[in-house]
Amino acid sequence: AKGASVDSKTKNWYAIKLVNDEVFYGQVLDVKADPVVINNVYYDYDQVKAKETGTAAAESGNLRLVKRGQETHGPAGSMDIVRAQVLFMEPLKSDSKVLQAILDYEK
């Protein structure tokens, strides 16, 4: 049974880029749905800071991922995004650095 739970943890991870240039990472069970439902949402902390300060986020190898749900407004950690706001969704490979960081965090 352990193998099955690990499997579902690594399945259906996507990078979701929105029309406003924000990128979220999470598990999308149905990529054809509208709204697109994303579970276990993560985002790049530096992306948020860059938006607040108006500076471009440096493309560095140091991704500082934040799991959604810790914010002041207390979101549940999943997001429903209207399809029209999605620029693209791309699956993360199992050896993706982002996915590895997320899975380490989830342990």
C-alpha positions in Angstrom: 0.0 0.0 0.0 3.0 2.3 0.7 3.9 2.3 -3.0 0.5 3.4 -4.1 0.5 6.5 -1.8 4.0 7.5 -3.0 2.8 7.1 -6.6 -0.2 9.5 -6.1 2.2 12.0 -4.5 4.3 12.3 -7.6 1.4 12.2 -10.1 -0.3 15.1 -12.0 2.1 17.8 -10.9 2.0 20.9 -13.2 3.5 24.3 -13.5 0.6 26.6 -14.2 1.4 30.0 -15.7 -1.3 32.6 -15.6 -1.9 35.5 -17.9 -0.6 37.9 -15.2 2.7 36.1 -15.3 2.3 34.4 -12.0 3.4 30.7 -11.8 1.9 28.2 -9.5 2.9 24.6 -9.0 0.4 21.9 -7.9 -1.5 18.8 -8.7 -4.1 19.1 -11.4 -6.4 16.0 -11.6 -8.4 17.2 -14.6 -6.5 19.5 -17.0 -9.6 19.9 -19.1 -11.8 21.3 -16.3 -13.0 24.9 -16.0 -12.2 26.2 -13.5 -8.9 24.3 -13.3 -8.7 22.9 -9.7 -5.1 22.8 -8.3 -4.3 21.0 -5.1 -1.2 21.2 -3.0 -0.4 24.7 -4.4 3.1 26.0 -4.2 4.5 29.2 -5.5 7.9 31.0 -5.7 8.4 33.3 -2.8 10.7 35.5 -4.8 8.0 35.9 -7.5 5.7 37.5 -4.8 8.4 39.7 -3.4 9.3 40.9 -6.9 5.6 41.8 -7.5 5.5 43.8 -4.3 8.7 45.7 -4.9 8.3 46.1 -8.7 11.6 44.5 -9.4 12.2 41.6 -11.8 12.7 38.3 -10.0 16.2 37.0 -10.7 16.3 33.8 -12.5 18.4 31.9 -9.9 18.7 28.3 -9.2 17.4 29.0 -5.7 13.7 28.5 -5.8 12.1 29.4 -2.6 8.9 27.6 -2.7 6.0 28.5 -0.3 3.1 26.1 0.3 -0.1 28.0 -0.1 -2.2 28.1 3.1 0.1 30.0 5.4 -1.1 33.5 4.2 -2.9 36.0 6.3 -6.3 35.4 4.6 -5.9 31.6 5.4 -6.6 29.9 2.1 -7.3 26.2 2.2 -4.3 25.4 -0.1 -6.2 24.5 -3.2 -7.1 26.9 -6.0 -9.8 27.1 -8.6 -8.5 29.1 -11.5 -10.8 30.2 -14.3 -9.5 28.7 -17.5 -9.3 32.0 -19.3 -6.7 33.1 -16.8 -4.4 30.2 -17.6 -1.7 30.8 -20.2 -0.3 27.3 -20.1 0.0 24.2 -17.9 3.0 21.9 -18.3 3.6 18.6 -16.5 6.6 18.5 -14.2 9.0 15.6 -14.8 9.6 13.3 -11.9 13.2 14.5 -11.7 12.1 18.2 -11.8 14.0 20.3 -9.2 10.8 22.0 -8.3 9.0 18.7 -7.8 11.9 17.3 -5.8 11.8 20.3 -3.5 8.0 20.0 -3.0 8.2 16.2 -2.3 11.0 16.9 0.2 8.8 19.5 1.9 5.8 17.1 1.9 7.7 14.3 3.7 
